[in-house]
Amino acid sequence: HGLGATGLVLLSVLCAIASQLGDVAESAIKRHAGVKDSSRLIPGHGGFLDRFDALIAASLFVGAARLLFGLPLQGAV
């Protein structure tokens, strides 16, 4: 069964939007807390979370979509 080409494109677009929202949300949290970097692990790069905020948000989105809609991702391509 799978998503089909149209479903895969839609999932990809929504995943990209979720990634951007994750980045914006993490930046807003840092701004609210009054800090420039979320950690000192990677100096000058916004901290550890700035490297993974978009990935975390995209992963959560795909996981939620899979739970809510039962997305069979195997054989989607």
C-alpha positions in Angstrom: 0.0 0.0 0.0 2.3 2.9 1.2 1.7 6.6 0.8 2.0 7.0 -2.9 3.9 9.8 -4.6 1.5 12.5 -3.7 1.3 11.5 0.0 5.1 11.3 0.2 5.5 14.8 -1.2 2.9 16.1 1.2 4.6 14.4 4.1 7.9 15.8 3.0 6.6 19.4 2.9 4.9 19.1 6.3 8.1 17.6 7.7 10.1 20.6 6.4 7.6 23.0 8.0 7.9 21.1 11.3 11.7 21.4 11.1 11.5 25.1 10.7 9.0 25.4 13.5 11.4 23.4 15.8 14.2 25.8 15.0 11.9 28.9 15.7 10.6 27.4 18.9 14.1 26.6 20.2 15.2 30.2 19.4 12.1 31.6 21.1 12.9 29.6 24.3 16.5 30.9 24.3 15.3 34.5 23.7 12.8 34.1 26.6 15.5 32.8 28.9 17.8 35.6 27.8 20.6 33.3 26.7 22.5 33.3 23.4 23.7 29.6 23.5 21.8 26.6 24.8 25.1 25.1 26.0 28.8 25.6 25.9 29.4 22.3 24.2 29.9 23.9 20.7 31.0 27.5 21.3 29.8 30.1 18.8 27.2 27.8 17.3 24.2 28.4 19.5 24.8 25.3 21.6 24.0 21.7 21.4 20.2 22.1 20.8 20.8 24.4 17.7 22.4 21.4 16.0 19.4 19.2 16.5 16.2 21.3 17.1 15.0 20.9 13.6 15.7 17.1 13.5 13.9 16.6 16.8 10.8 18.5 15.6 10.7 16.6 12.3 11.1 13.3 14.0 8.3 14.1 16.5 6.1 15.1 13.5 6.7 12.0 11.6 6.2 9.8 14.7 2.9 11.6 15.5 1.7 11.4 11.9 2.5 7.7 11.9 0.6 7.1 15.1 -2.4 9.2 14.1 -2.7 8.1 10.5 -1.0 4.7 10.6 1.4 5.7 7.8 2.9 2.6 6.2 6.3 4.0 5.3 7.6 0.8 3.8 7.4 0.7 0.0 6.5 4.4 -0.2 8.9 5.1 -3.0 
